[in-house]
C-alpha cells in the first residue's frame, strides 16, 4: 500500500474536490449530449448540493483529504456519533484505486468502532465497486433505501442494528425495506 495521510479539508481543496467528484460521475455523463461546459456546470452544481447535504446532515463530521507526498488523492468523510459511526464517503482518484488505500482506511475505522463498541453504517449504490470492499470487510445489507443500500458492520457481540429515527422516515418515504442483515436471505453476500 502507498504511504498516505489524512488531513482536514481546507477551503483551498475545493478545486480538487470538484475534480474528484467529476471523476466519479464521468462514466455516467459520457453519453450525455451536453457540451463540456454544460457538464462542468452541472457537476459543480451537483458537488455543491452534495457538499451542503453532507454538512447539514453531519455538522460535526470529520471531512478529510487523503494525501500522498502532499498531493491530494481522495477524501474520507466520517461522522462519529454516540450510537454509531457513519462512513459518509470514501473516494479515491482512479489512479489510486485498487492499491489497498481505501481498504486500509475502512479497516482502521472498523478497529476504532470495535474499540468503541459501536456499529458502522454507510450508504452505497448496489452497482458501486466499493460495495465488494465493504462486504469483504464484514458489512451486511440492513435496508434498501431507494437507489441505495444501507450497509452495517457490527462489533462481534452485537446481533442487531437499530436504525436512527431519520432513517426510518427516509426508509418509509423511499419505499425501502428493513431486514435482518445476518439472516440467510438470498442475495445478501
C-alpha atoms as a printed R data frame, in Angstrom:
    type eleno elety resid chain resno       x       y       z
1   ATOM     1    CA   UNK     A     1   0.000   0.000   0.000
2   ATOM     2    CA   UNK     A     2   1.147   3.527  -0.740
3   ATOM     3    CA   UNK     A     3   2.009   5.858   2.153
4   ATOM     4    CA   UNK     A     4  -0.891   8.222   2.734
5   ATOM     5    CA   UNK     A     5  -2.102  10.591   5.427
6   ATOM     6    CA   UNK     A     6  -5.425  12.136   6.373
7   ATOM     7    CA   UNK     A     7  -5.782  15.844   6.984
8   ATOM     8    CA   UNK     A     8  -8.757  18.120   7.484
9   ATOM     9    CA   UNK     A     9 -10.216  19.730   4.383
10  ATOM    10    CA   UNK     A    10  -9.303  23.345   3.751
11  ATOM    11    CA   UNK     A    11 -11.129  25.894   1.567
12  ATOM    12    CA   UNK     A    12  -8.325  25.701  -0.993
13  ATOM    13    CA   UNK     A    13  -9.146  21.991  -1.534
14  ATOM    14    CA   UNK     A    14 -12.370  22.823  -3.340
15  ATOM    15    CA   UNK     A    15 -10.950  22.646  -6.913
16  ATOM    16    CA   UNK     A    16  -9.509  19.202  -6.155
17  ATOM    17    CA   UNK     A    17 -12.769  18.051  -4.551
18  ATOM    18    CA   UNK     A    18 -14.777  19.201  -7.562
19  ATOM    19    CA   UNK     A    19 -12.433  17.338  -9.913
20  ATOM    20    CA   UNK     A    20 -12.616  14.229  -7.686
21  ATOM    21    CA   UNK     A    21 -16.411  14.403  -7.720
22  ATOM    22    CA   UNK     A    22 -16.390  14.873 -11.504
23  ATOM    23    CA   UNK     A    23 -14.156  11.826 -11.900
24  ATOM    24    CA   UNK     A    24 -16.689   9.553 -10.190
25  ATOM    25    CA   UNK     A    25 -19.516  10.864 -12.380
26  ATOM    26    CA   UNK     A    26 -17.531  10.758 -15.641
27  ATOM    27    CA   UNK     A    27 -18.895   7.454 -16.953
28  ATOM    28    CA   UNK     A    28 -22.432   8.441 -16.048
29  ATOM    29    CA   UNK     A    29 -22.214  11.633 -18.102
30  ATOM    30    CA   UNK     A    30 -20.256  10.180 -21.021
31  ATOM    31    CA   UNK     A    31 -23.400   9.560 -23.059
32  ATOM    32    CA   UNK     A    32 -24.988  12.938 -22.339
33  ATOM    33    CA   UNK     A    33 -25.316  15.205 -25.364
34  ATOM    34    CA   UNK     A    34 -24.152  18.216 -23.350
35  ATOM    35    CA   UNK     A    35 -21.171  20.367 -24.139
36  ATOM    36    CA   UNK     A    36 -18.148  20.086 -21.847
37  ATOM    37    CA   UNK     A    37 -19.082  23.473 -20.354
38  ATOM    38    CA   UNK     A    38 -22.598  22.221 -19.577
39  ATOM    39    CA   UNK     A    39 -21.217  19.064 -17.971
40  ATOM    40    CA   UNK     A    40 -18.774  21.104 -15.925
41  ATOM    41    CA   UNK     A    41 -21.514  23.448 -14.715
42  ATOM    42    CA   UNK     A    42 -23.778  20.519 -13.862
43  ATOM    43    CA   UNK     A    43 -21.015  18.736 -11.921
44  ATOM    44    CA   UNK     A    44 -20.120  21.849  -9.928
45  ATOM    45    CA   UNK     A    45 -23.780  22.286  -9.058
46  ATOM    46    CA   UNK     A    46 -24.171  18.621  -8.041
47  ATOM    47    CA   UNK     A    47 -20.961  18.785  -5.989
48  ATOM    48    CA   UNK     A    48 -22.228  21.873  -4.152
49  ATOM    49    CA   UNK     A    49 -25.546  20.165  -3.387
50  ATOM    50    CA   UNK     A    50 -23.826  17.031  -2.102
51  ATOM    51    CA   UNK     A    51 -21.422  19.046  -0.001
52  ATOM    52    CA   UNK     A    52 -24.245  21.127   1.504
53  ATOM    53    CA   UNK     A    53 -26.260  17.981   2.277
54  ATOM    54    CA   UNK     A    54 -23.296  16.267   3.960
55  ATOM    55    CA   UNK     A    55 -22.560  19.295   6.112
56  ATOM    56    CA   UNK     A    56 -26.211  19.851   7.047
57  ATOM    57    CA   UNK     A    57 -26.730  16.180   7.939
58  ATOM    58    CA   UNK     A    58 -23.378  15.728   9.707
59  ATOM    59    CA   UNK     A    59 -22.217  19.129  11.003
60  ATOM    60    CA   UNK     A    60 -19.679  17.568  13.386
61  ATOM    61    CA   UNK     A    61 -18.213  15.066  10.938
62  ATOM    62    CA   UNK     A    62 -14.556  14.809  10.015
63  ATOM    63    CA   UNK     A    63 -14.198  15.893   6.383
64  ATOM    64    CA   UNK     A    64 -10.684  14.786   5.464
65  ATOM    65    CA   UNK     A    65  -8.430  14.725   2.430
66  ATOM    66    CA   UNK     A    66  -6.355  11.625   1.696
67  ATOM    67    CA   UNK     A    67  -2.876  12.737   0.643
68  ATOM    68    CA   UNK     A    68   0.326  11.192  -0.568
69  ATOM    69    CA   UNK     A    69   3.516  13.224  -0.908
70  ATOM    70    CA   UNK     A    70   1.399  16.323  -0.194
71  ATOM    71    CA   UNK     A    71  -0.782  15.693  -3.242
72  ATOM    72    CA   UNK     A    72  -4.484  15.069  -2.631
73  ATOM    73    CA   UNK     A    73  -5.713  11.736  -3.968
74  ATOM    74    CA   UNK     A    74  -9.082  11.298  -2.259
75  ATOM    75    CA   UNK     A    75 -11.486  12.114   0.519
76  ATOM    76    CA   UNK     A    76 -12.586  10.308   3.675
77  ATOM    77    CA   UNK     A    77 -15.690  11.589   5.466
78  ATOM    78    CA   UNK     A    78 -16.720  10.128   8.834
79  ATOM    79    CA   UNK     A    79 -19.313  11.076  11.431
80  ATOM    80    CA   UNK     A    80 -18.653   9.709  14.916
81  ATOM    81    CA   UNK     A    81 -21.991   9.641  16.711
82  ATOM    82    CA   UNK     A    82 -22.986   8.423  20.151
83  ATOM    83    CA   UNK     A    83 -24.750   5.304  18.845
84  ATOM    84    CA   UNK     A    84 -22.850   4.622  15.612
85  ATOM    85    CA   UNK     A    85 -20.042   5.670  13.323
86  ATOM    86    CA   UNK     A    86 -21.195   6.691   9.857
87  ATOM    87    CA   UNK     A    87 -18.815   6.289   6.932
88  ATOM    88    CA   UNK     A    88 -20.195   9.117   4.827
89  ATOM    89    CA   UNK     A    89 -17.818   8.840   1.905
90  ATOM    90    CA   UNK     A    90 -14.516   7.394   0.812
91  ATOM    91    CA   UNK     A    91 -13.438   8.292  -2.717
92  ATOM    92    CA   UNK     A    92 -10.075   7.986  -4.437
93  ATOM    93    CA   UNK     A    93  -8.880   9.183  -7.812
94  ATOM    94    CA   UNK     A    94  -8.998   6.237 -10.216
95  ATOM    95    CA   UNK     A    95  -5.176   6.093 -10.478
96  ATOM    96    CA   UNK     A    96  -5.048   5.402  -6.729
97  ATOM    97    CA   UNK     A    97  -7.817   2.802  -6.552
98  ATOM    98    CA   UNK     A    98  -7.178  -0.940  -6.091
99  ATOM    99    CA   UNK     A    99  -3.971  -0.319  -4.117
100 ATOM   100    CA   UNK     A   100  -5.390  -1.133  -0.683
101 ATOM   101    CA   UNK     A   101  -5.700   2.511   0.372
102 ATOM   102    CA   UNK     A   102  -9.477   2.549   0.769
103 ATOM   103    CA   UNK     A   103  -9.393  -0.860   2.476
104 ATOM   104    CA   UNK     A   104  -6.761   0.359   4.940
105 ATOM   105    CA   UNK     A   105  -8.857   3.367   5.965
106 ATOM   106    CA   UNK     A   106 -12.016   1.260   6.255
107 ATOM   107    CA   UNK     A   107 -10.139  -1.342   8.331
108 ATOM   108    CA   UNK     A   108  -8.781   1.374  10.634
109 ATOM   109    CA   UNK     A   109 -12.297   2.768  11.067
110 ATOM   110    CA   UNK     A   110 -13.625  -0.701  11.919
111 ATOM   111    CA   UNK     A   111 -10.849  -1.164  14.507
112 ATOM   112    CA   UNK     A   112 -11.854   2.181  16.027
113 ATOM   113    CA   UNK     A   113 -15.512   1.102  16.051
114 ATOM   114    CA   UNK     A   114 -14.650  -2.240  17.650
115 ATOM   115    CA   UNK     A   115 -12.688  -0.483  20.409
116 ATOM   116    CA   UNK     A   116 -15.618   1.917  20.975
117 ATOM   117    CA   UNK     A   117 -18.169  -0.931  20.735
118 ATOM   118    CA   UNK     A   118 -20.108   0.904  18.010
119 ATOM   119    CA   UNK     A   119 -21.630  -0.206  14.705
120 ATOM   120    CA   UNK     A   120 -20.505   1.402  11.462
121 ATOM   121    CA   UNK     A   121 -23.041   2.236   8.763
122 ATOM   122    CA   UNK     A   122 -22.926   3.628   5.247
123 ATOM   123    CA   UNK     A   123 -24.997   4.031   2.103
124 ATOM   124    CA   UNK     A   124 -23.864   2.596  -1.230
125 ATOM   125    CA   UNK     A   125 -25.385   2.025  -4.627
126 ATOM   126    CA   UNK     A   126 -25.603  -1.734  -5.337
127 ATOM   127    CA   UNK     A   127 -23.540  -1.410  -8.556
128 ATOM   128    CA   UNK     A   128 -20.753   0.617  -6.890
129 ATOM   129    CA   UNK     A   129 -17.500  -1.432  -6.999
130 ATOM   130    CA   UNK     A   130 -16.738  -0.284  -3.422
131 ATOM   131    CA   UNK     A   131 -19.669  -2.402  -2.239
132 ATOM   132    CA   UNK     A   132 -17.487  -5.516  -2.632
133 ATOM   133    CA   UNK     A   133 -14.845  -3.942  -0.364
134 ATOM   134    CA   UNK     A   134 -17.481  -3.278   2.307
135 ATOM   135    CA   UNK     A   135 -18.911  -6.791   2.114
136 ATOM   136    CA   UNK     A   136 -15.415  -8.320   2.392
137 ATOM   137    CA   UNK     A   137 -14.834  -6.152   5.475
138 ATOM   138    CA   UNK     A   138 -17.904  -7.662   7.153
139 ATOM   139    CA   UNK     A   139 -20.658  -5.175   6.333
140 ATOM   140    CA   UNK     A   140 -24.116  -6.599   5.656
141 ATOM   141    CA   UNK     A   141 -27.134  -5.092   3.955
142 ATOM   142    CA   UNK     A   142 -29.604  -3.760   6.538
143 ATOM   143    CA   UNK     A   143 -32.015  -1.806   4.311
144 ATOM   144    CA   UNK     A   144 -32.967  -0.862   0.788
145 ATOM   145    CA   UNK     A   145 -33.406   2.916   0.639
146 ATOM   146    CA   UNK     A   146 -34.433   3.913  -2.856
147 ATOM   147    CA   UNK     A   147 -31.367   3.581  -5.076
148 ATOM   148    CA   UNK     A   148 -29.088   2.943  -2.086
149 ATOM   149    CA   UNK     A   149 -28.407   0.080   0.263
150 ATOM   150    CA   UNK     A   150 -27.675   0.730   3.911
151 ATOM   151    CA   UNK     A   151 -24.745  -1.468   4.889
152 ATOM   152    CA   UNK     A   152 -23.894  -2.055   8.534
153 ATOM   153    CA   UNK     A   153 -20.917  -3.549  10.319
154 ATOM   154    CA   UNK     A   154 -21.453  -4.693  13.908
155 ATOM   155    CA   UNK     A   155 -18.923  -5.448  16.624
156 ATOM   156    CA   UNK     A   156 -18.733  -9.227  17.158
157 ATOM   157    CA   UNK     A   157 -21.074  -9.446  20.164
158 ATOM   158    CA   UNK     A   158 -23.855  -7.241  18.749
159 ATOM   159    CA   UNK     A   159 -26.577  -9.102  16.909
160 ATOM   160    CA   UNK     A   160 -28.854  -6.289  15.778
161 ATOM   161    CA   UNK     A   161 -28.764  -2.809  14.370
162 ATOM   162    CA   UNK     A   162 -31.203  -0.082  15.324
163 ATOM   163    CA   UNK     A   163 -31.706   2.454  12.536
164 ATOM   164    CA   UNK     A   164 -31.641   6.101  13.507
165 ATOM   165    CA   UNK     A   165 -35.108   7.786  13.550
166 ATOM   166    CA   UNK     A   166 -34.406   9.872  10.449
167 ATOM   167    CA   UNK     A   167 -33.508   6.731   8.565
168 ATOM   168    CA   UNK     A   168 -36.838   5.110   9.415
169 ATOM   169    CA   UNK     A   169 -38.599   8.136   7.931
170 ATOM   170    CA   UNK     A   170 -36.368   8.006   4.875
171 ATOM   171    CA   UNK     A   171 -36.991   4.289   4.590
172 ATOM   172    CA   UNK     A   172 -40.759   4.862   4.548
173 ATOM   173    CA   UNK     A   173 -40.559   7.844   2.209
174 ATOM   174    CA   UNK     A   174 -38.419   5.970  -0.297
175 ATOM   175    CA   UNK     A   175 -40.272   2.667  -0.001
176 ATOM   176    CA   UNK     A   176 -37.260   0.896   1.468
177 ATOM   177    CA   UNK     A   177 -37.398  -2.358   3.378
178 ATOM   178    CA   UNK     A   178 -35.532  -3.148   6.575
179 ATOM   179    CA   UNK     A   179 -34.448  -6.721   7.224
180 ATOM   180    CA   UNK     A   180 -32.117  -8.686   9.432
181 ATOM   181    CA   UNK     A   181 -28.712  -8.368   7.749
182 ATOM   182    CA   UNK     A   182 -27.452 -11.582   9.343
183 ATOM   183    CA   UNK     A   183 -30.280 -13.820   8.174
184 ATOM   184    CA   UNK     A   184 -29.878 -16.325   5.367
185 ATOM   185    CA   UNK     A   185 -31.758 -14.047   2.999
186 ATOM   186    CA   UNK     A   186 -30.861 -14.893  -0.628
187 ATOM   187    CA   UNK     A   187 -28.909 -12.249  -2.486
188 ATOM   188    CA   UNK     A   188 -27.015 -10.879   0.507
189 ATOM   189    CA   UNK     A   189 -23.331 -11.727   0.336
